Amino acid sequence: MESKYQLIMVICNNGFASDIVDTVRKEGATGATILHARGSASDEMQTFLGITIHPEKEIVLMVTSNELKAPLMKAIAANHGITTEARAICFSLPVDDGIGFNF
């Protein structure tokens, strides 16, 4: 049985999550959750005065219908993808069940 809903996860550079939420709202998304995170990839680490700094990231989470998944992900990639300053990557996971949200 195919899930009716999908969780789209977007990881982007710090400061771009609100722009991503604005983009997906224009495509029909009803909302999203923004989490602050810290990258751990060794090639992203920088040293400042002998202290290793991990770049700040943001994670955007949104649950959407299967029908909206592809248009939302395409809009994210086109406007905020890996070749932009936001350097956003996104992927989706099926949502089998949920409580507390309506579509």
All heavy atoms as an XYZ file, in Angstrom:
774
protein
N       0.826     -1.177      0.000
C       0.000      0.000      0.000
C       0.877      1.250      0.000
O       1.780      1.389      0.814
C      -0.898     -0.003      1.237
C      -1.834      1.159      1.306
S      -3.042      0.922      2.607
C      -2.632      2.278      3.647
N       0.625      2.145     -0.926
C       1.399      3.373     -1.035
C       0.916      4.400     -0.017
O      -0.281      4.541      0.222
C       1.272      3.942     -2.445
C       2.177      5.122     -2.673
C       2.100      5.632     -4.095
O       1.664      4.882     -4.982
O       2.469      6.792     -4.306
N       1.859      5.121      0.582
C       1.510      6.171      1.538
C       0.814      7.320      0.827
O       1.134      7.646     -0.310
C       2.778      6.696      2.221
O       3.385      5.689      2.961
N      -0.133      7.953      1.516
C      -0.836      9.107      0.951
C      -0.027     10.390      1.102
O      -0.250     11.357      0.383
C      -2.185      9.284      1.641
C      -3.189      8.193      1.323
C      -4.449      8.303      2.156
C      -5.131      9.643      1.995
N      -6.415      9.715      2.735
N       0.908     10.375      2.044
C       1.664     11.584      2.356
C       3.163     11.313      2.321
O       3.607     10.180      2.468
C       1.268     12.126      3.730
C      -0.201     12.424      3.827
C      -1.052     11.587      4.536
C      -0.745     13.521      3.176
C      -2.404     11.855      4.611
C      -2.104     13.791      3.243
C      -2.922     12.954      3.953
O      -4.266     13.207      4.016
N       3.918     12.398      2.160
C       5.370     12.324      2.118
C       5.941     13.386      3.050
O       5.381     14.490      3.163
C       5.888     12.590      0.698
C       5.430     11.586     -0.331
C       6.148     10.262     -0.181
O       7.342     10.211      0.074
N       5.407      9.170     -0.338
N       7.056     13.070      3.691
C       7.817     14.044      4.453
C       8.952     14.504      3.558
O       9.773     13.681      3.129
C       8.383     13.433      5.735
C       9.404     14.297      6.480
C       8.736     15.545      7.049
C      10.081     13.491      7.574
N       8.989     15.785      3.248
C      10.111     16.338      2.488
C      11.062     16.966      3.484
O      10.655     17.775      4.325
C       9.641     17.389      1.460
C       8.715     16.752      0.433
C      10.849     18.031      0.768
C       8.120     17.742     -0.557
N      12.323     16.584      3.392
C      13.367     17.139      4.250
C      14.331     17.918      3.363
O      14.814     17.402      2.361
C      14.113     16.031      4.990
C      13.220     15.230      5.918
S      14.119     14.004      6.874
C      15.053     15.056      7.955
N      14.615     19.145      3.766
C      15.525     20.011      3.022
C      16.632     20.438      3.971
O      16.350     20.928      5.070
C      14.807     21.270      2.483
C      15.753     22.101      1.632
C      13.552     20.899      1.722
N      17.874     20.267      3.559
C      19.022     20.729      4.340
C      19.672     21.844      3.528
O      20.011     21.650      2.358
C      20.019     19.594      4.599
C      19.323     18.446      5.322
C      21.223     20.116      5.404
C      20.131     17.165      5.382
N      19.821     23.016      4.164
C      20.376     24.162      3.445
C      21.328     24.942      4.347
O      21.378     24.725      5.560
C      19.255     25.076      2.958
S      18.282     25.846      4.259
N      22.064     25.853      3.732
C      22.932     26.733      4.502
C      22.098     27.636      5.396
O      20.930     27.942      5.096
C      23.801     27.568      3.571
C      24.945     26.773      2.989
O      25.402     25.793      3.573
N      25.414     27.183      1.819
N      22.685     28.066      6.490
C      22.022     28.917      7.463
C      21.513     30.199      6.805
O      22.219     30.813      6.017
C      22.992     29.253      8.599
C      22.311     29.898      9.763
O      21.234     29.487     10.169
N      22.933     30.919     10.313
N      20.278     30.565      7.121
C      19.721     31.810      6.642
C      18.836     31.682      5.413
O      18.274     32.681      4.965
N      18.692     30.483      4.862
C      17.922     30.302      3.635
C      16.615     29.545      3.837
O      15.821     29.430      2.910
C      18.776     29.592      2.580
C      19.916     30.442      2.097
C      21.171     30.336      2.680
C      19.722     31.362      1.086
C      22.220     31.129      2.255
C      20.767     32.160      0.647
C      22.019     32.048      1.237
N      16.353     29.035      5.013
C      15.159     28.221      5.245
C      13.873     29.014      5.022
O      12.921     28.506      4.431
C      15.178     27.625      6.648
N      13.831     30.258      5.463
C      12.625     31.068      5.279
C      12.325     31.288      3.800
O      11.159     31.286      3.386
C      12.768     32.414      5.983
O      12.791     32.222      7.375
N      13.376     31.474      2.992
C      13.190     31.625      1.546
C      12.619     30.343      0.942
O      11.759     30.394      0.055
C      14.509     31.961      0.860
C      15.067     33.308      1.289
O      14.283     34.154      1.767
O      16.291     33.505      1.140
N      13.083     29.206      1.423
C      12.584     27.920      0.933
C      11.111     27.756      1.299
O      10.298     27.336      0.476
C      13.451     26.767      1.465
C      14.833     26.828      0.816
C      12.787     25.406      1.234
C      15.873     25.922      1.425
N      10.746     28.118      2.522
C       9.348     28.035      2.943
C       8.485     28.955      2.078
O       7.385     28.570      1.656
C       9.192     28.353      4.444
C       7.721     28.453      4.835
C       9.903     27.304      5.287
N       8.962     30.150      1.773
C       8.214     31.051      0.891
C       7.998     30.417     -0.477
O       6.903     30.501     -1.046
C       8.954     32.384      0.729
C       8.951     33.229      1.997
O       8.119     32.968      2.898
O       9.789     34.141      2.083
N       9.019     29.759     -1.001
C       8.928     29.109     -2.312
C       7.892     28.000     -2.302
O       7.045     27.923     -3.194
C      10.297     28.548     -2.743
O      11.203     29.642     -2.915
C      10.196     27.755     -4.029
N       7.925     27.136     -1.293
C       6.981     26.008     -1.285
C       5.559     26.460     -0.997
O       4.605     25.831     -1.456
C       7.429     24.866     -0.331
C       8.740     24.270     -0.802
C       7.506     25.314      1.113
N       5.390     27.535     -0.274
C       4.040     28.070     -0.049
C       3.426     28.525     -1.375
O       2.239     28.317     -1.620
C       4.066     29.219      0.947
C       4.134     28.761      2.385
C       3.967     29.968      3.316
N       4.096     29.572      4.692
C       3.076     29.150      5.448
N       1.886     29.041      4.940
N       3.283     28.829      6.704
N       4.238     29.133     -2.239
C       3.758     29.560     -3.556
C       3.345     28.362     -4.407
O       2.520     28.486     -5.294
C       4.837     30.355     -4.280
C       5.093     31.710     -3.684
C       6.242     32.412     -4.385
C       6.609     33.685     -3.652
N       7.837     34.287     -4.172
N       3.927     27.192     -4.124
C       3.617     25.975     -4.877
C       2.487     25.162     -4.248
O       2.147     24.099     -4.743
C       4.870     25.097     -4.988
C       5.982     25.706     -5.816
C       5.611     25.835     -7.283
O       4.941     24.935     -7.826
O       6.007     26.836     -7.901
N       1.949     25.641     -3.104
C       0.806     24.973     -2.509
C       1.029     24.328     -1.151
O       0.100     23.778     -0.573
N       2.233     24.381     -0.619
C       2.481     23.824      0.717
C       1.760     24.683      1.759
O       1.645     25.901      1.605
C       3.979     23.779      1.021
N       1.272     24.046      2.797
C       0.528     24.776      3.818
C       1.372     25.195      5.010
O       0.951     26.027      5.797
C      -0.659     23.931      4.321
O      -0.161     22.689      4.815
C      -1.643     23.677      3.209
N       2.555     24.655      5.154
C       3.413     25.017      6.263
C       4.651     24.157      6.317
O       4.791     23.209      5.534
N       5.535     24.494      7.223
C       6.792     23.762      7.372
C       7.360     24.036      8.752
O       6.953     24.981      9.429
C       7.785     24.183      6.292
N       8.297     23.215      9.152
C       9.016     23.392     10.409
C      10.480     23.605     10.082
O      11.049     22.876      9.261
C       8.858     22.155     11.317
O       7.468     21.987     11.609
C       9.641     22.309     12.603
N      11.105     24.595     10.717
C      12.521     24.894     10.496
C      13.299     24.516     11.742
O      12.958     24.934     12.854
C      12.725     26.385     10.175
C      11.984     26.759      8.894
C      14.219     26.711     10.073
C      11.959     28.249      8.601
N      14.335     23.713     11.552
C      15.234     23.321     12.643
C      16.627     23.875     12.354
O      17.051     23.935     11.202
C      15.332     21.797     12.736
C      14.024     21.023     12.903
C      14.296     19.528     12.803
C      13.381     21.365     14.224
N      17.338     24.246     13.399
C      18.725     24.698     13.247
C      19.644     23.507     13.491
O      19.394     22.688     14.375
C      19.030     25.841     14.205
C      18.204     27.052     13.912
N      18.513     27.922     12.906
C      17.055     27.497     14.458
C      17.592     28.866     12.852
N      16.689     28.628     13.794
N      20.707     23.420     12.702
C      21.605     22.273     12.791
C      23.042     22.725     12.546
O      23.312     23.871     12.191
C      21.199     21.216     11.760
N      23.952     21.784     12.702
C      25.367     22.046     12.490
C      25.914     20.938     11.612
O      25.728     19.756     11.895
C      26.097     22.066     13.835
C      27.565     22.337     13.752
C      28.151     22.546     15.130
N      27.809     21.501     16.082
C      28.547     20.422     16.308
N      29.661     20.215     15.645
N      28.181     19.536     17.208
N      26.586     21.315     10.522
C      27.169     20.333      9.624
C      28.359     19.634     10.261
O      29.021     20.180     11.142
N      28.662     18.422      9.797
C      29.794     17.685     10.352
C      30.741     17.168      9.274
O      31.678     16.448      9.577
C      29.302     16.512     11.204
O      28.644     15.574     10.376
N      30.511     17.528      8.012
C      31.391     17.056      6.936
C      32.770     17.671      7.097
O      32.919     18.872      7.311
C      30.798     17.426      5.580
N      33.805     16.839      6.994
C      35.162     17.313      7.245
C      35.621     18.349      6.229
O      36.417     19.224      6.551
C      36.137     16.137      7.266
O      36.111     15.472      6.019
N      35.109     18.292      4.978
C      35.547     19.270      3.995
C      34.870     20.624      4.165
O      35.248     21.594      3.534
C      35.316     18.750      2.569
C      33.857     18.472      2.266
O      33.056     18.330      3.210
O      33.514     18.396      1.072
N      33.875     20.732      5.053
C      33.206     22.000      5.312
C      33.786     22.711      6.539
O      33.527     23.880      6.746
C      31.711     21.783      5.551
C      30.952     21.361      4.330
C      29.465     21.257      4.614
O      29.093     21.022      5.780
O      28.692     21.403      3.676
N      34.558     21.996      7.342
C      35.074     22.584      8.571
C      36.110     23.659      8.262
O      36.890     23.544      7.335
C      35.685     21.514      9.465
C      34.678     20.572     10.055
S      35.354     19.476     11.289
C      36.307     18.359     10.288
N      36.093     24.708      9.073
C      37.055     25.783      8.953
C      37.711     25.983     10.304
O      37.129     25.678     11.339
C      36.367     27.071      8.522
C      35.676     26.967      7.175
C      34.903     28.244      6.855
O      34.822     29.159      7.664
N      34.346     28.286      5.671
N      38.907     26.511     10.301
C      39.599     26.798     11.544
C      39.740     28.300     11.698
O      40.144     28.997     10.768
C      40.988     26.135     11.560
O      40.823     24.736     11.358
C      41.691     26.354     12.875
N      39.362     28.809     12.863
C      39.468     30.224     13.167
C      40.124     30.353     14.525
O      39.592     29.885     15.531
C      38.083     30.878     13.165
C      38.096     32.332     13.470
C      38.576     33.243     12.535
C      37.639     32.807     14.679
C      38.586     34.589     12.817
C      37.652     34.154     14.972
C      38.124     35.054     14.032
N      41.312     30.943     14.572
C      42.091     31.092     15.803
C      42.278     29.751     16.511
O      42.163     29.645     17.725
C      41.432     32.098     16.748
C      41.316     33.539     16.229
C      40.548     34.398     17.215
C      42.694     34.135     15.973
N      42.532     28.713     15.731
C      42.782     27.396     16.281
C      41.544     26.624     16.699
O      41.640     25.529     17.232
N      40.364     27.190     16.475
C      39.113     26.528     16.843
C      38.446     26.032     15.569
O      38.297     26.775     14.601
C      38.160     27.500     17.576
C      38.829     28.013     18.862
C      36.830     26.831     17.892
C      38.079     29.159     19.515
N      38.044     24.774     15.565
C      37.356     24.213     14.411
C      35.901     24.641     14.441
O      35.216     24.462     15.443
C      37.451     22.676     14.402
O      38.833     22.317     14.392
C      36.765     22.091     13.186
N      35.437     25.215     13.329
C      34.067     25.706     13.224
C      33.315     24.852     12.215
O      33.772     24.662     11.091
C      34.048     27.181     12.769
C      34.805     28.042     13.774
C      32.618     27.666     12.581
C      35.049     29.447     13.313
N      32.194     24.322     12.620
C      31.315     23.576     11.729
C      30.262     24.547     11.212
O      29.650     25.256     12.005
C      30.647     22.413     12.466
C      31.611     21.406     12.982
N      32.070     20.374     12.208
C      32.211     21.279     14.176
C      32.901     19.647     12.911
N      33.018     20.171     14.109
N      30.035     24.578      9.923
C      29.062     25.532      9.396
C      27.640     25.259      9.882
O      27.235     24.113     10.021
C      29.155     25.361      7.883
C      29.902     24.107      7.654
C      30.630     23.757      8.905
N      26.929     26.340     10.140
C      25.539     26.237     10.568
C      24.670     25.843      9.383
O      24.892     26.287      8.264
C      25.059     27.559     11.146
C      25.806     27.979     12.408
C      25.551     27.043     13.574
O      24.381     26.707     13.831
O      26.523     26.649     14.221
N      23.686     25.022      9.641
C      22.730     24.562      8.632
C      21.323     24.791      9.159
O      21.115     25.049     10.343
C      22.913     23.065      8.341
C      24.284     22.670      7.853
C      24.502     23.108      6.439
C      25.852     22.605      5.940
N      26.149     23.109      4.622
N      20.356     24.689      8.259
C      18.961     24.685      8.647
C      18.299     23.501      7.962
O      18.701     23.100      6.873
C      18.267     25.992      8.238
C      18.748     27.169      9.065
C      18.132     28.481      8.649
O      18.010     28.742      7.438
O      17.777     29.256      9.563
N      17.306     22.937      8.631
C      16.550     21.815      8.082
C      15.095     22.237      8.017
O      14.537     22.731      9.004
C      16.713     20.549      8.948
C      18.184     20.145      9.022
C      15.852     19.411      8.405
C      18.475     19.044     10.012
N      14.503     22.068      6.851
C      13.087     22.370      6.662
C      12.350     21.045      6.523
O      12.734     20.201      5.713
C      12.854     23.235      5.401
C      11.378     23.544      5.238
C      13.684     24.510      5.459
N      11.329     20.851      7.340
C      10.509     19.640      7.306
C       9.096     20.021      6.895
O       8.545     20.987      7.427
C      10.455     18.990      8.691
C      11.772     18.649      9.365
C      11.505     18.199     10.795
C      12.495     17.581      8.593
N       8.519     19.279      5.963
C       7.127     19.510      5.590
C       6.479     18.205      5.179
O       7.093     17.386      4.504
C       7.016     20.559      4.489
C       7.576     20.152      3.156
S       7.855     21.532      2.063
C       9.537     21.932      2.488
N       5.264     18.005      5.643
C       4.479     16.847      5.238
C       3.530     17.325      4.156
O       2.859     18.347      4.313
C       3.708     16.238      6.431
C       2.835     15.083      5.967
C       4.684     15.779      7.509
N       3.478     16.580      3.070
C       2.650     16.972      1.940
C       2.008     15.753      1.297
O       2.414     14.622      1.561
C       3.488     17.760      0.915
O       2.634     18.284     -0.087
C       4.552     16.889      0.287
N       1.043     16.006      0.450
C       0.409     14.914     -0.284
C       1.354     14.400     -1.365
O       2.272     15.110     -1.790
C      -0.891     15.400     -0.929
O      -0.599     16.373     -1.914
N       1.115     13.190     -1.822
C       1.928     12.631     -2.908
C       1.879     13.510     -4.154
O       2.872     13.639     -4.864
C       1.462     11.218     -3.264
C       1.993     10.184     -2.308
O       2.992     10.398     -1.646
N       1.306      9.073     -2.207
N       0.715     14.120     -4.411
C       0.550     14.934     -5.613
C       1.434     16.180     -5.588
O       1.875     16.638     -6.632
C      -0.918     15.359     -5.782
C      -1.872     14.217     -6.060
C      -2.244     13.425     -4.800
O      -2.200     13.991     -3.674
O      -2.553     12.239     -4.945
N       1.671     16.752     -4.416
C       2.477     17.969     -4.323
C       3.966     17.703     -4.176
O       4.767     18.617     -4.342
C       2.002     18.826     -3.146
C       0.825     19.748     -3.401
C       0.474     20.516     -2.142
C       1.128     20.707     -4.527
N       4.341     16.475     -3.871
C       5.753     16.177     -3.593
C       6.674     16.600     -4.725
O       7.625     17.360     -4.514
C       5.943     14.697     -3.295
C       7.407     14.342     -3.010
C       7.604     12.864     -2.845
C       7.701     12.212     -4.206
N       8.221     10.849     -4.172
N       6.429     16.137     -5.928
C       7.327     16.441     -7.056
C       7.388     17.933     -7.370
O       8.486     18.485     -7.515
C       6.932     15.632     -8.290
N       6.238     18.647     -7.465
C       6.333     20.083     -7.732
C       7.095     20.851     -6.650
O       7.856     21.769     -6.962
C       4.872     20.546     -7.787
C       4.087     19.327     -8.083
C       4.854     18.180     -7.495
N       6.911     20.463     -5.391
C       7.628     21.143     -4.301
C       9.131     20.894     -4.398
O       9.933     21.827     -4.299
C       7.106     20.684     -2.943
C       5.663     21.052     -2.588
C       5.301     20.503     -1.216
C       5.439     22.539     -2.662
N       9.507     19.643     -4.617
C      10.928     19.323     -4.691
C      11.591     19.973     -5.911
O      12.721     20.446     -5.830
C      11.131     17.807     -4.684
C      10.761     17.192     -3.336
S      10.939     15.410     -3.258
C      12.720     15.261     -3.119
N      10.884     20.029     -7.023
C      11.418     20.690     -8.222
C      11.602     22.184     -7.983
O      12.598     22.771     -8.402
C      10.504     20.442     -9.417
C      10.606     19.032     -9.948
C       9.645     18.791    -11.095
C       9.703     17.332    -11.538
N       8.734     17.042    -12.596
N      10.650     22.820     -7.304
C      10.761     24.250     -7.001
C      11.933     24.522     -6.060
O      12.657     25.505     -6.238
C       9.457     24.761     -6.395
N      12.127     23.641     -5.089
C      13.256     23.800     -4.163
C      14.571     23.688     -4.927
O      15.465     24.524     -4.782
C      13.186     22.756     -3.028
C      11.987     23.033     -2.130
C      14.484     22.752     -2.212
C      11.613     21.870     -1.215
N      14.693     22.665     -5.758
C      15.929     22.460     -6.517
C      16.197     23.613     -7.478
O      17.337     24.079     -7.601
C      15.861     21.138     -7.277
N      15.159     24.095     -8.151
C      15.333     25.163     -9.137
C      15.723     26.492     -8.501
O      16.540     27.234     -9.044
C      14.046     25.335     -9.948
N      15.158     26.783     -7.327
C      15.372     28.088     -6.707
C      16.436     28.124     -5.617
O      16.975     29.191     -5.314
C      14.045     28.601     -6.122
C      13.028     28.882     -7.190
O      13.138     29.852     -7.917
N      12.037     28.015     -7.312
N      16.720     26.965     -5.005
C      17.614     26.955     -3.844
C      18.588     25.782     -3.864
O      19.180     25.458     -2.835
C      16.782     26.882     -2.557
C      15.674     27.876     -2.505
N      15.884     29.209     -2.241
C      14.339     27.749     -2.742
C      14.719     29.850     -2.284
N      13.777     28.985     -2.590
N      18.732     25.137     -4.994
C      19.505     23.904     -5.094
C      20.990     24.045     -4.835
O      21.495     25.114     -4.482
N      21.684     22.968     -5.057
C      23.100     22.843     -4.710
C      23.995     23.850     -5.436
O      25.067     24.189     -4.962
C      23.570     21.377     -4.923
C      24.867     21.085     -4.179
C      23.672     21.039     -6.386
C      24.676     20.959     -2.714
N      23.533     24.372     -6.575
C      24.340     25.347     -7.317
C      24.065     26.779     -6.888
O      24.659     27.710     -7.430
C      24.083     25.220     -8.836
O      22.698     25.457     -9.085
C      24.481     23.852     -9.352
N      23.179     26.973     -5.907
C      22.872     28.316     -5.404
C      23.588     28.546     -4.084
O      24.211     27.637     -3.521
C      21.357     28.497     -5.197
O      20.941     27.671     -4.101
C      20.576     28.141     -6.462
N      23.464     29.764     -3.566
C      24.069     30.081     -2.277
C      23.480     29.260     -1.139
O      24.160     28.951     -0.164
C      23.856     31.567     -1.978
C      25.121     32.319     -1.648
C      24.812     33.752     -1.257
O      24.103     34.428     -2.034
O      25.281     34.164     -0.189
N      22.216     28.892     -1.270
C      21.544     28.102     -0.228
C      22.110     26.693     -0.155
O      22.108     26.067      0.893
C      20.049     28.035     -0.495
N      22.574     26.163     -1.279
C      23.146     24.810     -1.380
C      22.204     23.751     -0.785
O      22.621     22.834     -0.081
C      24.492     24.728     -0.699
C      25.508     25.701     -1.236
C      26.760     25.010     -1.676
N      27.869     25.877     -1.977
C      27.967     26.616     -3.067
N      27.003     26.631     -3.932
N      29.022     27.358     -3.294
N      20.911     23.893     -1.085
C      19.919     22.997     -0.509
C      19.910     21.643     -1.202
O      20.031     21.549     -2.418
C      18.534     23.626     -0.609
N      19.780     20.617     -0.386
C      19.512     19.269     -0.884
C      18.186     18.837     -0.260
O      17.842     19.280      0.841
C      20.635     18.265     -0.538
C      20.816     18.147      0.969
C      21.941     18.665     -1.211
C      21.694     16.992      1.387
N      17.430     18.027     -0.967
C      16.166     17.584     -0.390
C      15.897     16.134     -0.777
O      16.401     15.645     -1.782
C      15.006     18.486     -0.798
S      14.626     18.549     -2.533
N      15.118     15.488      0.068
C      14.692     14.116     -0.191
C      13.361     13.917      0.509
O      12.944     14.743      1.332
C      15.738     13.092      0.267
C      16.106     13.178      1.718
C      15.435     12.425      2.667
C      17.141     14.010      2.137
C      15.776     12.499      4.013
C      17.501     14.088      3.471
C      16.813     13.334      4.409
N      12.680     12.840      0.156
C      11.379     12.582      0.775
C      11.335     11.181      1.353
O      12.065     10.292      0.916
C      10.251     12.755     -0.245
O      10.331     11.764     -1.240
N      10.474     11.027      2.335
C      10.231      9.745      2.993
C       8.723      9.543      3.095
O       7.985     10.502      3.331
C      10.832      9.735      4.400
C      12.331      9.918      4.510
C      12.722     10.162      5.961
C      13.048      8.706      3.964
N       8.252      8.325      2.936
C       6.809      8.089      3.060
C       6.352      8.267      4.507
O       7.072      7.950      5.447
C       6.644      6.641      2.606
C       7.985      6.019      2.759
C       9.000      7.106      2.600
N       5.145      8.793      4.657
C       4.520      8.945      5.971
C       3.365      7.959      6.024
O       2.398      8.091      5.281
C       4.020     10.390      6.191
C       3.259     10.509      7.503
C       5.177     11.365      6.147
N       3.472      6.967      6.891
C       2.450      5.936      6.992
C       1.264      6.372      7.850
O       0.140      5.909      7.655
C       3.038      4.649      7.558
C       4.058      4.033      6.629
O       3.884      4.165      5.398
O       5.023      3.434      7.119
N       1.509      7.239      8.822
C       0.452      7.642      9.730
C       0.820      8.983     10.349
O       2.003      9.347     10.412
C       0.292      6.582     10.828
C      -1.077      6.576     11.460
O      -1.918      7.412     11.071
O      -1.305      5.732     12.337
N      -0.154      9.722     10.809
C       0.114     10.992     11.459
C      -1.104     11.495     12.205
O      -2.237     11.172     11.850
N      -0.863     12.282     13.222
C      -1.934     12.871     14.020
C      -1.592     14.351     14.218
O      -0.437     14.699     14.449
C      -2.051     12.190     15.405
C      -2.413     10.725     15.231
C      -3.058     12.910     16.299
C      -2.398      9.932     16.532
N      -2.604     15.193     14.110
C      -2.390     16.599     14.450
C      -2.241     17.538     13.276
O      -1.968     18.708     13.462
N      -2.410     17.057     12.050
C      -2.383     17.967     10.912
C      -3.448     17.577      9.917
O      -3.876     16.433      9.852
C      -1.005     18.029     10.236
C      -0.416     16.699      9.875
C      -0.724     16.070      8.674
C       0.477     16.068     10.734
C      -0.172     14.842      8.347
C       1.050     14.850     10.404
C       0.717     14.244      9.209
N      -3.907     18.567      9.165
C      -4.959     18.359      8.168
C      -4.491     18.825      6.809
O      -3.695     19.755      6.707
C      -6.212     19.159      8.552
C      -6.802     18.703      9.858
O      -6.947     17.517     10.080
N      -7.114     19.650     10.724
N      -5.029     18.212      5.769
C      -4.707     18.626      4.402
C      -5.983     18.929      3.664
O      -6.985     18.330      3.792
C      -3.927     17.527      3.654
C      -2.551     17.351      4.206
C      -2.278     16.354      5.122
C      -1.527     18.173      3.800
C      -1.014     16.191      5.627
C      -0.260     18.026      4.312
C      -0.004     17.026      5.220
